[in-house]
Amino acid sequence: MGKRIGVLLSGCGVYDGSEIHEAVFTLLAIDRSGGTAICMAPDIQQHHVTDHRTGEVMADQRNVLVEAARIARGNIRVLAEVTAEDLDAMVIPGGFGAASNLTTWAFNGPDGTIDPEVKRIISALHAAGKPLVGLCMGPTVIAKALEGKGARAHLTVGTTAEPSPYDIAAVSAGMEKTGAVAEMRTLRELAVDAENRIVTAPCYMMEASISEVQANIHQAITEMFKWL
C-alpha cells in the first residue's frame, strides 16, 4: 500500500476551493513516490461560489466535500472520520478555499478562525511527529492550526524579491502574528522545518507557469518522503 498521505482538500477550483493543478500534482507526486493518497475534506458549505470565468461571486451554494470529490474521482473521506493514526503524513494544497473554507484568513487574516476538524487533524499529526506539507496558501492553515502551541513553525508563502499576484509581505506578517516564523523562498525553493517536520512551498503564490508549479510540488513531496 505504501505510506498513507492525507491530502486535505477545500473544494474544487482556485477561487473558491482547492487549486486544481496543485491538488493533482500532489496526487501525482505521492503516487510516483510510492505512497497512497487519502483525499479528505470537511463536510461543510463553501463560504461562497465563484464563476471562474469572471471572478464574480454566484448565488449558488455548494458543499466542500462534494466539490472536493471531483478532484478525488469520488474516492474521498469525511475529515471528521479521519484520525492521525490513519495517516503517515498530510499535504494541504492551496487555493482560495484554504483561506475561506478551511480558515477565514481571506476575510480576517491571522485573526480569523479555523475549522475545528482541520485544526484537530493538523494538531494531532504534528503532536505525533508526522510530516506536514503546505502548498501556496496551505502554510497559513498550518500556522492557524498550530497557533498558541509554541511550535514556532518555519513556513513560507513565497518571497517579496520576485513577482507575485499576492501581498507576500502581508501574508508572511500574518503568519508571524500566529507565532510562526515566515521565511522568504522563491518558486524554486522550499522552507524545510526539520524540527517540526513541516515542508512548505510557494507554488501559485508566485507568478508561475504550470511546469514551475509542478516542479515545486515534486520538490516538496520528495522532501517529505525523506522523513518517511
C-alpha positions in Angstrom: 0.0 0.0 0.0 2.9 2.4 0.7 2.9 5.3 3.1 -0.6 6.8 3.6 -0.5 10.5 2.7 -3.6 12.6 3.5 -4.5 15.3 1.0 -6.7 17.9 2.7 -8.9 19.5 0.0 -11.1 22.6 0.4 -13.4 22.3 -2.6 -12.7 22.3 -6.4 -11.4 25.4 -8.1 -8.8 28.1 -7.3 -11.2 30.9 -6.5 -13.5 29.1 -4.0 -11.8 25.7 -3.3 -8.6 23.8 -3.8 -6.3 24.9 -6.6 -6.8 22.0 -9.0 -3.3 22.0 -10.6 -1.7 21.9 -7.1 -4.0 19.1 -5.9 -3.5 17.0 -9.0 0.3 17.5 -9.0 0.2 16.5 -5.3 -1.6 13.2 -6.1 0.8 12.5 -8.9 3.9 13.2 -6.8 2.6 11.0 -4.0 1.9 8.1 -6.4 5.3 8.5 -8.1 7.0 8.3 -4.7 5.3 5.0 -3.9 2.8 6.5 -1.5 -1.0 6.1 -1.2 -3.0 9.3 -1.3 -6.0 9.5 1.0 -8.2 12.5 0.0 -10.3 14.2 2.6 -12.4 17.3 3.1 -14.7 18.8 5.8 -18.4 18.2 5.2 -19.3 21.9 5.3 -20.8 24.5 3.0 -18.4 26.6 0.9 -18.2 30.2 2.1 -19.1 31.3 -1.5 -19.1 30.0 -5.1 -17.2 31.9 -7.8 -17.7 32.0 -11.5 -14.2 31.1 -12.6 -14.6 32.9 -15.9 -15.3 36.3 -14.4 -14.3 36.1 -10.8 -17.8 37.1 -9.8 -19.5 35.5 -6.7 -22.6 33.5 -7.7 -25.8 32.8 -5.8 -25.1 29.0 -5.7 -24.4 27.1 -2.6 -22.0 24.1 -2.7 -20.6 21.6 -0.3 -16.8 21.4 0.2 -16.8 17.6 0.5 -19.0 17.1 -2.6 -16.9 19.5 -4.7 -13.6 18.1 -3.5 -14.8 14.6 -4.5 -14.5 15.8 -8.1 -10.7 16.0 -7.7 -10.5 12.7 -5.9 -12.6 10.9 -8.5 -15.1 10.2 -5.8 -12.6 8.4 -3.5 -12.8 10.8 -0.6 -13.2 10.6 3.2 -15.1 12.9 5.5 -12.4 14.8 7.5 -14.2 14.3 10.8 -13.8 10.5 10.4 -10.1 10.6 9.8 -7.6 10.3 12.7 -3.8 10.9 12.9 -3.4 7.1 13.2 -4.9 6.7 9.7 -2.1 8.7 8.1 1.7 8.8 7.9 1.8 12.5 6.7 -0.5 15.1 5.2 -0.4 17.7 2.4 -2.5 20.8 2.1 -2.8 22.2 -1.4 -3.6 25.9 -1.8 -6.4 27.8 -3.5 -8.8 30.3 -2.1 -10.7 27.5 -0.3 -7.8 27.1 2.1 -8.4 30.7 3.2 -12.2 30.8 3.0 -13.4 27.2 3.8 -10.6 25.7 6.0 -10.0 29.0 7.7 -11.3 32.6 7.4 -7.9 34.0 6.6 -9.2 35.6 3.4 -11.6 37.8 5.3 -9.9 38.2 8.8 -6.3 37.4 8.1 -4.4 35.8 11.1 -7.2 37.0 13.5 -9.7 34.7 11.7 -10.9 31.3 12.7 -10.0 27.7 11.6 -12.4 24.9 11.0 -12.2 22.8 14.2 -11.8 19.5 12.4 -9.0 21.0 10.3 -7.3 22.2 13.5 -7.8 18.8 15.1 -6.1 16.7 12.4 -3.2 19.0 11.8 -2.5 19.4 15.6 -2.7 15.6 16.1 -0.3 14.9 13.2 2.1 17.5 14.5 2.0 16.1 18.0 2.7 12.6 16.6 5.7 13.9 14.7 4.2 13.1 11.4 5.2 15.3 8.4 3.0 18.2 7.1 3.3 19.9 3.7 1.7 23.2 2.9 1.5 24.5 -0.6 0.6 28.0 -1.8 -1.8 29.3 0.9 -1.7 25.9 2.7 1.0 27.2 5.1 -1.5 29.7 6.6 -3.7 26.8 7.5 -0.8 25.1 9.3 0.0 28.4 11.1 -3.6 28.8 12.4 -3.7 25.1 13.5 -0.5 25.4 15.5 -1.3 28.9 16.9 -0.7 29.0 20.6 1.2 25.7 20.8 4.7 27.2 20.9 5.8 25.3 17.8 7.5 28.3 16.1 7.0 26.6 12.7 9.2 27.9 9.9 6.9 28.5 6.9 6.9 30.2 3.5 4.3 31.5 1.1 6.9 32.9 -1.3 9.2 35.9 -1.5 8.9 39.7 -1.9 12.0 39.6 -4.1 10.2 38.2 -7.2 6.8 38.9 -8.8 3.7 37.7 -7.1 0.0 38.3 -7.7 -0.5 38.5 -3.9 0.8 40.5 -1.0 3.5 38.2 0.2 4.7 40.6 2.9 1.2 40.9 4.4 0.6 37.1 4.5 4.1 36.5 5.9 3.5 39.1 8.6 0.1 37.4 9.4 1.8 34.0 9.8 4.3 35.6 12.2 1.4 37.0 14.2 0.2 33.5 14.8 3.6 32.6 16.3 5.2 31.1 13.1 8.4 32.2 11.6 7.9 33.4 8.0 10.7 32.7 5.5 11.3 34.1 2.1 11.5 31.4 -0.6 11.4 31.6 -4.4 9.3 29.3 -6.6 12.3 27.1 -7.0 12.8 26.7 -3.2 11.2 25.2 -0.1 11.1 26.1 3.6 12.1 22.9 5.4 11.5 22.9 9.1 13.2 19.6 10.3 12.3 20.2 13.9 8.6 20.4 13.3 8.7 18.1 10.2 7.0 20.7 8.0 7.7 21.5 4.4 6.2 24.5 2.6 6.4 25.6 -1.0 5.2 28.8 -2.7 3.7 27.3 -5.9 1.0 29.7 -7.3 1.5 32.3 -4.6 4.2 33.5 -7.0 4.0 34.3 -10.7 4.4 30.8 -12.1 3.9 28.6 -15.1 2.2 25.3 -14.6 5.5 23.5 -15.2 7.2 25.5 -12.4 4.4 24.7 -10.0 4.7 21.0 -10.8 8.4 21.1 -10.1 7.9 22.9 -6.8 5.4 20.4 -5.6 7.6 17.5 -6.7 10.4 19.1 -4.6 8.1 19.3 -1.6 6.7 15.8 -1.8 10.2 14.4 -2.4 11.5 16.2 0.7 8.5 14.9 2.8 9.2 11.3 1.8 12.8 11.6 3.2 11.2 11.6 6.6 9.1 8.5 5.8 
